[in-house]
């Protein structure tokens, strides 16, 4: 077998985000095929065979690629709507629009969402897609195809809803599935697309939407399905005070107790948001190793509140970062969430001790890998791990006078991405995607947004 081709990156600062938070003021990385072969301080070893490229990364910071743990790609074509609403009012306003999406819309919206994240340093993305209107086409396939085109590592959280308006839910009845159809379609998606291997570029999770759009039967049976198939579980949890009230009124208990009663706590589960959690809720997540996708910008946009991230971390709960849908975080970028997570959490009870720069970077990298169940393969820069990494330029006007590069990345303006590698393949160069045409995606998403608005009667 021929030796793997090597790429050598030298003369950069390196934040490995390994267990010891090892950093190098000036170091090197050697990529061999789709793996990190070696890294360390100084220059790369002499005499390496098969070196096809050397990158002088002077003035750059190398970090693990960012990992997004919660998103709704379809919302890319409904940005800027209901901007002054809380979560429930926002959902009521937008569900009738989302219920009209079809396959071309889903593909274009996924392309837009993925492109925006990838050009900003995301190497692993996920999409929680739960709107499957009748006759809309192969929405899951369209989303997975867009991820493959972009070149990012990807988890599709195949969502579902079976509680429509007639059953007291928020979505229109024609936009929900039956219990049987939701389970069957989810299982089919897992069997067709999920890759359980360590190098997997596509994985699938089982992901009913939320307690207020999903029946208890679907929650229970989805958990059983995921465990039978050996895949992870994802849903929304404890996002708002209205959700807390809803759960008490409908189920006679709070969200965390409800999730535990339906089999939805465990190390194979992660929840989005988790804003309104008391000490016993946090203890339950810690005891069961249930993960959290923290979405600071979306939580602020919808006035949901401030998640207790320092307390979750102190208890040992796995926590990653999420963009959330771009109808509640119009920028669609994850690297800005590093800064927002730090700043917003400092408004909470822990004040300036809430998070520091390195903790924020860990949330967006290794923390996300833990939440997605992939920390053995990605999320830190270590020999043997997948070659998913980013070179951030730190010698421009925006960052050159900030002494510490990690502080510059987190506290400073959004840093330019000079290069982003996924699975050893470069997908971004000087802030532009190498895999897809950004301008063509911009046109397609604009056209599909206008088409959706016409169909939904908004224009």
FILO-19204 format. One line per 4 residues: their letters; for each residue x, y, z of N, C-alpha, C. Coordinates in steps of 0.1 Angstrom, whole numbers. Atoms other than C-alpha are relative to their C-alpha. Layout:
A	X,Y,Z,X,Y,Z,X,Y,Z | ... $
# end
This chain:
XXXX	8,-12,0,0,0,0,9,12,0 | -8,-12,1,13,34,-9,-1,8,12 | 1,-9,-12,22,58,19,-9,11,-2 | 10,-11,1,-3,85,27,8,13,-4 $
XXXX	-6,-13,3,4,119,12,0,9,12 | -1,-8,-12,15,144,38,0,15,-3 | 0,-15,1,8,181,43,6,5,13 | -7,-5,-12,31,200,67,-4,14,2 $
XXXX	4,-13,-4,19,231,85,10,5,10 | -10,-5,-10,46,252,103,-2,14,4 | -2,-13,-4,53,283,122,-13,7,5 | 13,-6,-5,18,288,137,-1,-3,15 $
XXXX	5,3,-14,5,291,173,-10,-12,-1 | 9,11,0,-14,259,182,-7,-1,13 | 8,3,-12,-42,254,207,-6,-13,-3 | 4,14,3,-47,217,208,-13,-4,5 $
XXXX	12,4,-8,-77,216,232,0,-14,4 | 0,13,-5,-65,183,244,-3,0,15 | 3,0,-15,-70,171,280,8,9,8 | -9,-9,-8,-41,192,292,0,14,-5 $
XXXX	0,-13,6,-50,222,271,15,4,-5 | -14,-2,5,-15,219,255,0,11,-11 | -1,-10,10,-5,249,235,15,2,-4 | -14,-3,5,26,258,214,0,14,-6 $
XXXX	-1,-13,5,36,294,207,4,0,-14 | -4,2,14,52,283,175,2,-15,-2 | -1,14,2,47,248,162,-3,-5,-14 | 3,6,13,39,224,134,-10,-11,2 $
XXXX	8,12,1,14,198,123,3,-7,-12 | -1,8,12,18,169,99,-13,-8,-2 | 12,7,4,-13,156,82,4,-11,-10 | -3,11,9,-11,122,66,-13,-6,-4 $
XXXX	14,4,4,-42,113,46,-10,8,7 | 11,-7,-7,-72,120,67,3,1,15 | -4,0,-15,-53,119,101,11,10,3 | -12,-7,-5,-30,141,121,10,-10,4 $
XXXX	-10,10,-2,2,122,121,9,4,12 | -9,-6,-11,23,145,144,-2,14,2 | 0,-14,-3,24,179,160,9,3,12 | -9,-3,-11,46,197,184,6,14,-1 $
XXXX	-6,-13,0,67,228,191,12,0,-10 | -11,-1,10,93,241,166,-4,-3,-14 | 2,3,14,96,229,131,-2,-15,-2 | 3,14,2,85,196,116,13,-8,-2 $
XXXX	-12,8,2,109,167,115,5,0,-14 | -6,1,13,133,165,86,-2,-14,-6 | 0,13,7,132,137,60,-14,-7,-1 | 13,6,1,94,132,59,-2,-4,-15 $
XXXX	3,5,14,84,111,28,-14,5,-4 | 13,-2,5,55,119,6,-6,14,3 | 5,-13,-3,52,156,15,-4,7,-13 | 5,-6,12,30,171,-12,-2,15,1 $
XXXX	2,-15,-2,26,206,4,6,4,13 | -5,-6,-13,42,228,30,-7,14,1 | 7,-13,-2,23,257,45,7,7,11 | -6,-9,-10,41,285,62,-12,8,6 $
XXXX	12,-6,-6,14,296,87,4,10,10 | -4,-11,-9,33,324,103,-11,10,2 | 11,-9,-3,9,348,120,-14,-6,2 | 13,7,-2,-18,321,124,-1,-8,13 $
XXXX	4,9,-11,-35,302,152,-6,-12,-6 | 7,13,4,-43,265,145,-8,-5,12 | 8,6,-10,-72,250,164,-8,-11,-6 | 9,10,6,-95,220,160,-11,7,-8 $
XXXX	12,-6,6,-123,227,136,-12,1,9 | 11,-3,-8,-154,241,151,-11,-11,-2 | 10,11,1,-183,216,158,-13,6,4 | 13,-6,-3,-219,228,156,-9,-12,4 $
XXXX	8,11,-6,-243,208,178,-15,2,-1 | 15,-2,1,-277,223,170,-2,11,-11 | 3,-9,11,-291,239,138,-13,-5,-6 | 12,3,8,-322,240,116,3,7,-14 $
XXXX	-4,-6,13,-309,245,80,-11,7,-8 | 11,-5,8,-343,251,64,-3,14,3 | 3,-14,-4,-346,284,83,8,10,-7 | -9,-10,7,-319,300,61,-9,8,-10 $
XXXX	8,-7,9,-347,309,37,-12,7,6 | 10,-8,-7,-369,325,64,6,9,10 | -7,-9,-9,-344,348,80,-7,14,1 | 4,-14,-2,-354,382,94,-15,1,2 $
XXXX	15,0,-3,-391,373,102,-2,-1,15 | 5,1,-15,-409,377,136,12,3,9 | -12,-3,-7,-379,395,150,-2,5,14 | 2,-5,-13,-396,408,181,-10,-10,8 $
XXXX	9,10,-6,-413,375,193,8,-8,10 | -6,10,-8,-407,351,221,-2,-13,-8 | -1,13,7,-403,314,212,-14,-5,-5 | 13,5,4,-440,303,212,-6,9,-11 $
XXXX	6,-9,10,-452,334,193,7,-1,-13 | -9,2,12,-423,330,169,-4,-12,-8 | 4,13,6,-432,294,162,-14,1,-6 | 14,-1,6,-469,302,157,1,9,-13 $
XXXX	-1,-8,12,-459,329,132,7,-7,-12 | -9,5,11,-434,308,112,-4,-15,-4 | 4,14,4,-448,272,113,-8,0,-13 | 7,1,13,-473,280,85,8,2,-12 $
XXXX	-10,-2,11,-444,292,64,8,-12,-2 | -9,12,1,-421,263,71,-8,-12,-5 | 8,11,5,-449,239,64,-1,-1,-15 | 0,0,15,-446,248,27,13,-3,-6 $
XXXX	-13,3,6,-410,238,22,-1,-13,-8 | -1,12,9,-401,213,-5,15,-4,-2 | -14,5,1,-370,194,-16,10,11,-6 | -10,-10,4,-354,222,-37,3,11,10 $
XXXX	-3,-10,-10,-359,247,-9,9,-6,11 | -9,6,-11,-344,223,17,14,-1,-5 | -13,1,5,-314,217,-5,7,14,-1 | -6,-13,1,-308,254,-12,3,5,14 $
XXXX	-2,-5,-14,-313,263,25,12,-7,7 | -11,8,-6,-289,235,36,13,5,-6 | -12,-5,6,-263,248,11,4,13,6 | -3,-13,-6,-266,283,25,5,-1,14 $
XXXX	-4,2,-14,-264,272,61,14,-6,1 | -12,7,0,-235,249,55,12,9,-5 | -11,-9,5,-215,274,34,4,10,10 | -3,-10,-10,-218,301,60,8,-5,12 $
XXXX	-7,6,-11,-206,278,88,14,-4,-5 | -13,5,4,-178,262,68,10,11,-3 | -9,-11,3,-163,295,56,5,7,13 | -3,-6,-13,-162,305,93,6,-10,9 $
XXXX	-8,9,-9,-143,275,106,-7,-13,5 | 7,12,-4,-169,248,111,4,-12,-9 | -4,12,8,-157,213,101,-9,-11,3 | 11,10,-2,-185,192,117,-13,8,3 $
XXXX	13,-7,-1,-221,204,113,-11,-11,3 | 12,9,-2,-255,190,123,-12,8,-4 | 13,-6,4,-290,197,112,-11,-8,7 | 12,6,-6,-321,190,133,-12,4,-9 $
XXXX	11,-3,10,-347,188,105,-12,-8,4 | 12,6,-5,-382,180,117,-13,3,-7 | 12,-4,7,-406,196,92,-1,-8,-13 | 1,9,11,-417,169,67,-15,1,-6 $
XXXX	14,-1,5,-449,182,49,-2,-11,-10 | 4,10,10,-468,157,28,3,4,-14 | -2,-3,14,-456,155,-8,12,9,-2 | -10,-9,1,-425,176,-1,13,-5,-7 $
XXXX	-11,7,6,-400,151,-16,10,-5,10 | -10,7,-8,-368,136,-2,8,11,7 | -6,-11,-7,-359,164,23,13,-5,7 | -12,5,-7,-334,143,43,11,-2,-10 $
XXXX	-10,3,11,-316,132,11,6,13,-5 | -5,-13,5,-314,168,-1,10,7,9 | -9,-6,-10,-298,180,31,13,-8,1 | -12,8,0,-273,151,32,8,3,-12 $
XXXX	-7,-3,12,-264,158,-4,7,14,1 | -6,-13,-1,-257,195,4,12,-1,9 | -11,1,-8,-234,185,32,12,-7,-7 | -10,7,8,-215,161,9,7,10,-10 $
XXXX	-6,-10,10,-211,189,-17,9,10,7 | -8,-10,-8,-198,213,10,13,-6,5 | -12,6,-4,-173,188,23,2,-1,15 | -1,1,-14,-181,190,60,-4,-13,6 $
XXXX	5,11,-8,-185,162,85,-14,3,5 | 14,-4,-2,-222,159,92,-8,-10,7 | 10,8,-7,-249,146,115,-13,5,-3 | 14,-4,2,-285,147,103,-8,-5,12 $
XXXX	9,4,-10,-308,146,133,-14,0,-6 | 13,2,7,-339,132,116,-11,2,10 | 11,-4,-9,-367,150,134,-13,-5,-4 | 14,3,3,-404,145,135,-9,7,10 $
XXXX	10,-5,-8,-436,159,148,-13,-8,-3 | 13,7,2,-469,141,154,-11,7,8 | 11,-8,-8,-488,167,176,-3,13,-7 | 4,-12,8,-505,191,152,-10,8,8 $
XXXX	9,-10,-7,-530,219,160,-12,-8,6 | 12,6,-5,-559,195,164,2,-8,13 | -4,7,-12,-540,177,192,6,9,10 | -6,-10,-10,-530,209,210,14,4,-3 $
XXXX	-13,-4,3,-497,213,193,1,13,-8 | -1,-13,8,-483,244,174,0,-2,-15 | -1,1,14,-476,231,139,-13,-3,-7 | 12,4,8,-503,229,112,-1,-15,-2 $
XXXX	2,15,1,-518,194,109,6,-6,-12 | -6,6,12,-506,189,73,15,0,0 | -15,0,-1,-470,195,84,5,-10,10 | -5,10,-10,-469,167,110,-2,-14,-6 $
XXXX	1,14,4,-465,129,105,-8,-8,10 | 5,9,-10,-483,101,121,11,-7,8 | -10,7,-8,-465,82,148,7,-11,-8 | -5,11,8,-461,52,125,9,5,-11 $
XXXX	-8,-5,12,-449,72,95,13,6,5 | -12,-7,-5,-424,92,116,11,-10,4 | -10,10,-4,-408,61,131,5,-8,-12 | -4,7,12,-407,43,98,10,8,-9 $
XXXX	-8,-8,8,-392,72,79,14,3,7 | -13,-2,-8,-366,78,107,9,-13,-1 | -8,13,2,-355,41,106,5,-1,-14 | -5,1,14,-353,42,68,12,9,-2 $
XXXX	-11,-9,2,-331,73,70,13,-5,7 | -11,6,-7,-308,57,96,7,-11,-9 | -6,12,7,-304,25,76,6,4,-14 | -5,-4,13,-298,44,43,13,8,1 $
XXXX	-10,-10,0,-274,71,55,10,-1,11 | -9,0,-12,-258,64,89,12,-8,-2 | -13,7,0,-221,55,89,5,-1,14 | -5,1,-14,-210,41,123,15,1,1 $
XXXX	-15,1,-1,-173,41,114,6,12,6 | -7,-11,-6,-147,63,131,2,11,-10 | -3,-11,10,-140,82,99,-13,6,-7 | 13,-3,6,-177,87,91,-1,15,-4 $
XXXX	3,-13,4,-186,118,71,-15,3,2 | 15,-1,-1,-224,112,75,-5,-9,11 | 7,8,-10,-242,101,106,-14,5,2 | 14,-3,-2,-279,101,116,-3,-2,14 $
XXXX	5,1,-14,-295,107,150,-16,0,-1 | 15,1,-1,-332,101,160,-4,13,8 | 2,-13,-6,-347,135,169,-14,6,-1 | 13,-7,-1,-384,142,176,2,14,5 $
XXXX	-3,-14,-1,-388,179,178,1,5,14 | 1,-7,-14,-399,190,213,-13,-6,7 | 12,5,-7,-424,181,240,-13,6,-4 | 13,-7,4,-450,206,226,-3,-3,-14 $
XXXX	4,4,14,-450,191,191,1,-15,-3 | -2,15,1,-445,154,198,-8,-7,11 | 7,8,-10,-466,128,216,9,-7,9 | -8,8,-9,-454,109,245,4,-14,-6 $
XXXX	-3,13,7,-457,77,225,12,1,-10 | -11,-2,10,-434,91,198,13,2,8 | -12,-2,-8,-409,102,225,6,-14,4 | -4,13,-5,-408,67,240,5,-9,-11 $
XXXX	-4,9,11,-407,48,208,12,4,-8 | -12,-5,7,-381,70,192,12,-3,8 | -11,4,-9,-358,64,222,3,-15,-2 | -2,15,2,-363,26,218,6,-2,-14 $
XXXX	-5,2,14,-357,29,180,15,3,0 | -14,-4,1,-325,48,184,10,-10,7 | -9,10,-7,-311,23,209,0,-13,-7 | 0,12,8,-321,-6,188,9,1,-12 $
XXXX	-8,-3,12,-303,10,158,14,4,4 | -13,-4,-5,-273,21,179,4,14,-5 | -3,-14,3,-276,59,171,-4,9,11 | 2,-10,-11,-278,90,192,-14,6,-1 $
XXXX	13,-6,-1,-309,109,203,2,15,3 | 0,-15,-2,-316,147,201,-13,6,0 | 13,-8,0,-344,171,209,3,13,7 | 0,-12,-7,-352,205,223,-4,-2,15 $
XXXX	4,2,-14,-354,208,261,2,13,8 | -1,-10,-10,-360,234,288,4,13,-6 | -4,-12,7,-358,263,264,-6,13,6 | 7,-12,-5,-384,287,279,-8,-3,12 $
XXXX	9,2,-11,-405,293,309,-14,-5,-5 | 12,5,6,-435,287,286,0,-15,-1 | -1,14,2,-422,252,279,-1,-7,14 | 1,6,-14,-418,245,317,-15,0,4 $
XXXX	15,0,-4,-455,256,322,-7,-11,-8 | 6,9,9,-466,235,292,2,-15,6 | -3,14,-5,-449,203,306,-8,-2,13 | 7,2,-13,-464,208,341,-15,-2,-3 $
XXXX	14,0,2,-499,214,327,-4,-14,-7 | 4,12,8,-498,184,302,5,-13,6 | -6,12,-4,-476,159,319,1,-1,16 | -1,0,-15,-477,169,356,14,0,5 $
XXXX	-14,-1,-5,-439,174,358,8,9,-9 | -8,-9,8,-411,196,345,7,-8,-12 | -6,6,12,-392,189,312,10,-11,3 | -11,10,-3,-362,170,328,-7,-13,5 $
XXXX	7,12,-5,-385,146,347,-8,-7,-11 | 7,6,12,-406,141,316,9,-7,-9 | -9,7,8,-376,133,296,5,-13,6 | -4,12,-6,-364,108,321,-11,-11,0 $
XXXX	11,10,-1,-398,92,323,-2,-7,-14 | 1,6,13,-397,86,285,13,-6,-6 | -12,7,5,-362,72,283,10,10,-7 | -8,-10,7,-346,105,272,11,6,7 $
XXXX	-13,-4,-6,-317,109,295,10,-11,-2 | -11,10,2,-284,91,288,11,6,-7 | -12,-5,7,-249,95,274,-2,-1,-15 | 3,0,15,-264,88,239,-10,11,-4 $
XXXX	10,-10,3,-287,119,242,7,14,2 | -3,-14,-3,-281,156,238,-12,9,-3 | 11,-9,1,-306,184,242,4,14,-4 | -3,-14,4,-307,219,226,-6,9,11 $
XXXX	3,-12,-8,-308,250,248,1,-3,15 | -2,3,-14,-314,238,284,2,12,8 | -1,-13,-6,-319,273,296,-5,0,14 | 7,-1,-13,-343,268,325,1,-13,7 $
XXXX	-3,12,-7,-328,241,346,3,3,15 | -4,-2,-14,-327,239,384,11,-10,4 | -11,8,-4,-301,221,405,-2,-15,-2 | 3,14,1,-319,188,404,1,-4,-15 $
XXXX	-1,3,14,-322,190,366,15,-2,-4 | -15,1,3,-284,196,363,6,-12,5 | -5,12,-6,-277,168,386,-4,-13,-8 | 5,12,8,-299,144,365,8,-1,-13 $
XXXX	-8,1,13,-280,154,333,14,-5,3 | -13,5,-4,-247,149,351,1,-14,3 | 1,14,-4,-257,116,365,-1,-9,-12 | 3,8,12,-268,103,331,9,3,-12 $
XXXX	-9,-4,10,-241,121,311,-7,5,-13 | 8,-6,11,-268,138,289,7,13,-4 | -7,-12,5,-253,165,267,-9,11,-3 | 7,-13,3,-263,201,260,6,7,-11 $
XXXX	-5,-9,11,-261,222,229,-4,14,4 | 3,-14,-4,-258,258,241,0,9,-12 | 2,-9,11,-271,284,217,-2,14,5 | 2,-13,-7,-264,318,232,-7,11,-8 $
XXXX	6,-10,8,-274,340,203,-14,-2,-2 | 15,3,2,-307,323,196,-7,2,13 | 7,-2,-13,-315,323,233,-2,15,3 | 1,-14,-2,-309,360,234,-10,6,-10 $
XXXX	9,-5,10,-328,367,201,-14,-3,4 | 14,4,-4,-359,349,215,-3,3,14 | 1,-4,-14,-354,363,250,-4,-12,9 | 3,12,-8,-354,328,264,7,0,13 $
XXXX	-7,-1,-13,-329,335,291,15,-4,-2 | -14,4,0,-293,326,301,2,-14,6 | -2,13,-4,-284,290,303,11,0,11 | -10,1,-11,-264,279,334,12,-8,-4 $
XXXX	-11,8,6,-234,268,314,11,-2,11 | -10,3,-9,-208,273,342,-4,-11,10 | 4,11,-9,-229,251,365,-1,-13,-6 | 0,12,8,-234,225,338,14,-6,-1 $
XXXX	-13,5,2,-197,223,332,6,-5,14 | -5,4,-13,-189,222,369,-5,-14,5 | 7,13,-4,-213,192,373,5,-11,-9 | -5,10,9,-195,174,344,-9,-3,-11 $
XXXX	9,3,11,-223,177,319,7,4,-13 | -6,-4,13,-210,176,282,-8,12,-6 | 6,-12,6,-217,210,266,7,4,-12 | -5,-5,13,-212,221,230,-7,13,-4 $
XXXX	7,-13,5,-222,252,210,-9,-3,-12 | 9,2,11,-250,255,185,-3,14,-6 | 5,-12,7,-259,281,159,-15,2,2 | 15,0,1,-296,272,160,-4,5,-13 $
XXXX	5,-4,13,-318,280,131,2,14,-3 | -4,-13,3,-310,311,112,-13,9,-1 | 11,-9,-2,-346,324,117,0,5,14 | -2,-6,-13,-334,330,153,14,3,3 $
XXXX	-14,-4,-1,-297,336,146,4,3,-14 | -2,-3,14,-295,354,113,14,-1,-5 | -14,1,5,-257,354,111,3,-14,-5 | -3,14,4,-256,316,108,14,-4,2 $
XXXX	-14,3,-2,-221,315,121,3,-6,14 | -3,6,-13,-206,294,149,11,7,7 | -12,-6,-7,-173,312,155,-4,12,8 | 4,-11,-9,-192,342,168,-7,-4,13 $
XXXX	6,6,-12,-209,319,193,11,-2,11 | -11,1,-10,-175,315,211,0,13,8 | 0,-13,-7,-176,352,220,-13,2,7 | 13,-2,-7,-213,353,227,-2,-9,12 $
XXXX	1,9,-12,-212,323,250,7,6,12 | -8,-6,-11,-185,340,270,-7,12,6 | 5,-13,-5,-201,374,272,-14,-2,6 | 13,2,-6,-237,363,278,1,-7,13 $
XXXX	-1,7,-12,-227,339,305,6,9,11 | -5,-9,-10,-208,367,323,-11,9,5 | 11,-7,-5,-242,384,326,-8,-7,11 | 7,9,-9,-253,355,348,6,1,14 $
XXXX	-4,-1,-14,-247,347,384,15,-1,3 | -14,2,-2,-210,338,380,8,12,-4 | -6,-12,5,-202,372,364,13,-3,-7 | -13,1,8,-165,375,352,6,-14,1 $
XXXX	-6,13,-2,-157,340,365,-8,-11,-8 | 9,9,7,-184,324,343,8,-9,-10 | -8,7,10,-162,314,313,12,9,-3 | -11,-7,6,-128,323,300,2,-4,-15 $
XXXX	-2,2,14,-114,323,265,2,-15,-4 | -3,14,3,-101,287,266,-12,-9,2 | 12,7,-3,-133,274,281,-10,2,-12 | 8,-2,12,-152,290,252,4,-7,-12 $
XXXX	-6,8,12,-129,275,226,-3,-15,2 | 3,14,-3,-134,241,243,-14,-3,-3 | 15,3,3,-172,244,241,-2,-2,-15 | 2,0,15,-169,250,203,7,-11,-7 $
XXXX	-8,11,6,-145,221,197,-2,-13,7 | 1,12,-7,-140,193,221,-13,-3,7 | 13,1,-6,-172,200,239,-11,-5,-10 | 9,4,11,-191,197,206,2,-15,-4 $
XXXX	-3,14,4,-173,164,198,-6,-10,11 | 6,9,-11,-184,149,232,-15,-1,-2 | 15,0,2,-220,160,226,-5,-9,-11 | 4,8,12,-221,143,192,6,-14,1 $
XXXX	-5,13,-1,-203,112,205,12,-3,-8 | -11,2,9,-172,118,184,13,5,6 | -12,-5,-6,-146,129,209,12,-9,-1 | -11,9,2,-124,99,203,7,3,-14 $
XXXX	-6,-2,13,-119,110,167,2,14,-4 | -1,-14,4,-122,148,165,-2,9,13 | 2,-9,-10,-125,179,186,12,5,7 | -13,-5,-6,-88,183,196,10,-4,-11 $
XXXX	-11,3,9,-55,183,177,9,-9,8 | -8,10,-6,-38,151,187,4,-10,-11 | -5,11,9,-17,125,168,-10,-11,0 | 9,11,2,-40,99,154,-15,4,-2 $
XXXX	14,-5,2,-72,120,153,-2,5,-14 | 4,-5,14,-90,131,122,6,14,-3 | -6,-13,4,-74,160,103,-11,10,-3 | 10,-11,1,-102,185,110,5,12,8 $
XXXX	-6,-11,-6,-86,218,117,-1,13,-8 | 2,-13,6,-86,255,110,13,9,3 | -10,-11,-2,-59,282,105,-7,13,0 | 6,-13,-2,-71,315,118,11,11,-2 $
XXXX	-10,-10,2,-52,346,106,-1,10,12 | 0,-9,-12,-41,367,137,9,12,-2 | -9,-11,2,-17,392,122,-5,12,-7 | 6,-12,7,-42,417,107,-3,10,10 $
XXXX	4,-11,-9,-54,450,121,-9,-5,11 | 11,3,-10,-83,433,139,6,-7,13 | -5,9,-11,-60,410,161,14,2,3 | -15,1,-2,-23,418,158,5,6,13 $
XXXX	-5,-5,-12,-21,438,190,-6,-7,12 | 5,8,-12,-39,412,212,11,-10,2 | -12,8,-2,-10,394,228,-3,-15,-1 | 2,14,0,-26,360,233,-9,-4,-11 $
XXXX	8,3,12,-40,343,201,-13,-6,4 | 13,6,-4,-67,323,219,-10,11,5 | 8,-11,-4,-79,355,236,-5,8,-12 | 3,-8,12,-78,373,202,-11,-7,-7 $
XXXX	10,7,8,-99,345,186,-14,2,7 | 13,1,-7,-126,345,213,-5,14,3 | 4,-14,-4,-127,382,225,-1,9,-12 | -1,-9,11,-118,398,192,-11,-1,-10 $
XXXX	9,1,12,-136,404,159,1,-14,-6 | 0,13,7,-144,374,138,13,-1,-8 | -13,2,7,-110,361,126,-1,-6,-14 | 0,6,13,-103,354,90,5,-14,0 $
XXXX	-5,14,1,-100,317,81,8,-1,-13 | -9,2,11,-70,312,59,-1,-14,-7 | 2,14,5,-75,274,56,-8,-8,10 | 8,10,-8,-99,248,69,1,-13,-7 $
XXXX	-2,14,5,-93,211,65,-11,-9,7 | 9,11,-5,-119,183,69,4,-13,-6 | -5,14,4,-107,147,68,12,1,-9 | -12,-2,7,-74,160,55,-2,8,-13 $
XXXX	2,-7,12,-90,178,26,-3,15,3 | 3,-14,-2,-89,216,24,-13,4,-7 | 13,-4,6,-123,231,19,-2,15,0 | 0,-14,0,-116,268,26,14,5,-2 $
XXXX	-13,-7,2,-88,291,14,-3,15,-1 | 2,-14,-1,-86,327,23,-14,5,1 | 13,-4,-2,-121,329,35,-11,-4,-10 | 10,5,10,-137,313,4,0,-15,-1 $
XXXX	2,14,1,-151,279,-1,6,-5,-13 | -6,6,12,-132,256,-25,-9,-11,-6 | 9,12,4,-160,230,-28,-12,4,-7 | 12,-4,6,-190,250,-38,1,15,-4 $
XXXX	0,-14,4,-198,283,-55,-9,8,9 | 7,-8,-10,-208,308,-28,-10,9,-7 | 9,-10,7,-223,333,-53,-12,-7,-6 | 12,8,5,-245,306,-69,-9,-4,11 $
XXXX	8,4,-11,-257,295,-35,-8,12,5 | 8,-12,-4,-266,331,-26,-11,3,-9 | 11,-2,9,-287,334,-57,-11,-10,2 | 10,11,-1,-304,300,-52,-8,2,13 $
XXXX	7,-2,-12,-312,308,-16,-10,12,0 | 9,-12,2,-326,342,-25,-13,-4,-8 | 11,4,8,-348,326,-52,-9,-9,8 | 8,10,-8,-360,298,-29,-8,7,11 $
XXXX	7,-8,-11,-368,323,-1,-12,7,-6 | 11,-8,6,-389,344,-25,-11,-10,-4 | 11,9,4,-407,313,-38,-8,-5,12 | 7,4,-12,-415,301,-3,-9,11,5 $
XXXX	9,-11,-4,-428,335,6,-12,1,-8 | 12,-1,8,-451,335,-24,-10,-11,3 | 9,11,-3,-464,300,-17,-7,1,13 | 5,-1,-14,-469,308,20,-9,13,1 $
XXX	9,-11,0,-488,340,10,5,12,8 | -6,-11,-8,-463,364,27,3,11,-10 | -3,-11,10,-456,383,-6,-10,-1,-12 $
# end
